[in-house]
Amino acid sequence: MELIRFKFLLLLVFASVMPAIAQINQESLEQAFARSYELENMNDFVASANELKKVYDPSSYEINLRLGWLCYNAGEFDESEAYYEEAQQLKPYSEEARFGLILPMAALGKWEEVIALYNEILEIHPNNTIAMFRLGMIYYERKDYQKAMPHFKKVVDLYPFDYDGLLMLAWTSYFTGNYNQAKILFNKVKLNRPGDASANEGLQLMR
């Protein structure tokens, strides 16, 4: 009987202490994030990251995501990649983590991995125009206009008066020899931004 009473009292103690511990942990996390934001605003990304490393929890998506961002800005690309990968594993459907992971991978020249990540984002969210446009830009810069075309076209289908989408679809049309479409699109660009230099250049090339 005494043993049962002891166990019961022990449970009561734990029940009263645990909320207090949780509150302390939450307060320390908030303070660490607050200091981290302050230091980031001063462009001291290393010190900002160090504040979060003091309270680092490998199971925290938020800490891993933010450390990925801060390490990227500090030029620590390998470390940034590791934190972003950890965040992605914690939240497998996160577009946010994938967009973050693309930053250090692009800085490290891992372009095939970057392409794979954009495709993953589009599998999760087929109408993500940011991923579509940036993937189109990678192919455009490689002069692979046939692969760039469907990405820019879908952006324009979803946002028919978007300046960037229209302009890149116009140039891609030009480089694939579809001059009639290119002319129409360059003129639409000029309705969005009258006198646009890039659109005027494209139209001049077709005179």
N, C-alpha and C positions, 0 to 999 in steps of 0.2 A: 504493500500500500504506500509506504514511504517513497518507494522507487517511482511509482506512478505519479505521486504528487510532485516529486522532483522534476520529472520529465515535463509535466504540465506547466510548472513554473518556468522551466527553461524555454518552452515554446512561447510563453507569454513575454519573456524577456526579448527573444528574437523578434517577435511580432512588433514590439514597441521600438526596437533598435533599427530594424531594416528600413522603415520609411525615413528615418533620420539620416542613415547612411546614403540612401538614394538621393535625398535632398542635398547633402554635401557634395556628392558626385556631380549632380546637375549644376550646382552653383559653381564648382570648380571648372566644369566644362564651359559654362557660359562665360566665365572670367577669362579662360584661355582663348576662346574664340574672340572675345571683345579685344583683348590685347593683340591678338593676331591681326584683326582688322585695322587697328590703329597703326601697327607697324607696317602693314601693307600700304596704307595710305601715305606713309612716309617713304615708300619704295624700298623698304628694308625687308626684302622677301626672305632672306635667310633667317633673320631674327623672328619674323612672322611665323615661319615654319617651325622654328624651334619651340615656340610657345605651345604649339599643338603636339609636338613630339613629347613634351613633358607629360601630357595626359593621353598619349597614344593608346588606342584600343584597336587591335587588328580587326575586330568585328564591327567597327563603326564605319558605315558607308560615308558619313559626312566628313569625318576626319581624313579618311583616305582620299576622298575626292578633293578636299581642300589642299591637302599636302601635295597632291598631284599638280594642282594649279600653281601653288607657291614655288615648288621645286622647278617647274617649267620656267617660270618667270625669273628664277635665280640662275637659269642656265644649266641646272642639274637634270639633264634630259633622261638619263638612265634611271635615276631615282624617281623622277616624275612618272615615267612609264610604269615602274613597279607599283606605285601607289594607285595610279589610275586602273591598272589591271586588277588590283585587289578590290577596288570599288566596283568594277564591272562584275567580278565574280560574286560579290555580295548581292548585287542587284542585276541579275542576268538580262533583264529587259530594258535596262537604263540606256536611253539615247544620250543622256547627259554625260555618263561615264565614257561612252564611246567617242563622243565629240571631244571630250577632254583628252582621251588617249591618243587621238589623232594628232594633237599638238606636238608632243615630244617625238612621236614616230616620224612626223613630217620633218621635224628639225634634225632627226638622225638619218634622214634620207630613206626611210623604210616605206617606199611608195607602194609596193605591192600589198603590204600590210594595211596601209592607209586605204587603198582601194577596197580591200576585203572588209574593213570596218564600215565604210560607207555603204557597201552592199548589205551588210548585216543590219544597218539602220533602216535601209529600204525594205528589208524583209519584215522587220518589225512594224515599220510605218511607211507603207508604199508611197504615200503622197508627201513625204518630207522634202520640201523644195530646197532646203539648205543643202541636204545631202546630195540631191539630184544635181543642183547647180555646181557644187564643188567637184563632184565626180566628173561632170561634163568639162569643167575647167582643166582637170588633170589630163583628160584625153585630148582636149583642144591644144594644150601646151605641148603635148607629144605629137601634134599634127595628125592625130588619129580622129579625123573629123567624122567618120562614119559612126564611131562609138560615141562621140560627143553629141551628135545630132539628137538621138532620142531623149537624152537627159534634158537638153535645153528646150526641146519641143514640149515635153511634159510640163516643165516649169511655165512655159507660155500658155499651155492649155489651161493650167490652173490659175495663172495670174496673167491674163492677156495684155495688160497694160504695164507690166513690170519692166522697168528700164533695163536692168541687167540681163534679164531673160531675153527680152527682145533684141538687145544689141548682140549678145553672143549667138543667138539663133540666126541673126542676120549675117554675121561674119562666117559662121559655120556653113550657112547656105551658099555664101559667096565662094568659099574654098572648096565646096563640093560641086560647084558649077551650076547651081540653081539660081541664076541671076535674077529671074523674075521675082522669085520669092524674096531674095535678098533685098531687092529694090523696095518692095512693099514693106518689108520689115524695117529697113533703115528709115523710111518715111514715117512709120509709126513711132520709131524712136524719137524723131524730131517733133512729134506731137507731144511726147512726154517731156522732152528737153529741147525746146526750139533752138536751132543753131548748133546742135551737138557736133563737136569736131570729129569724133569717130564716125558718126553716121555720115557726115558730109564727105569724109575721106572715102568711105565705102561707095557712096554714090558717084564720086568723081572717078573711081576706078572702073566703073561700068559705062562711062560715057564714050 
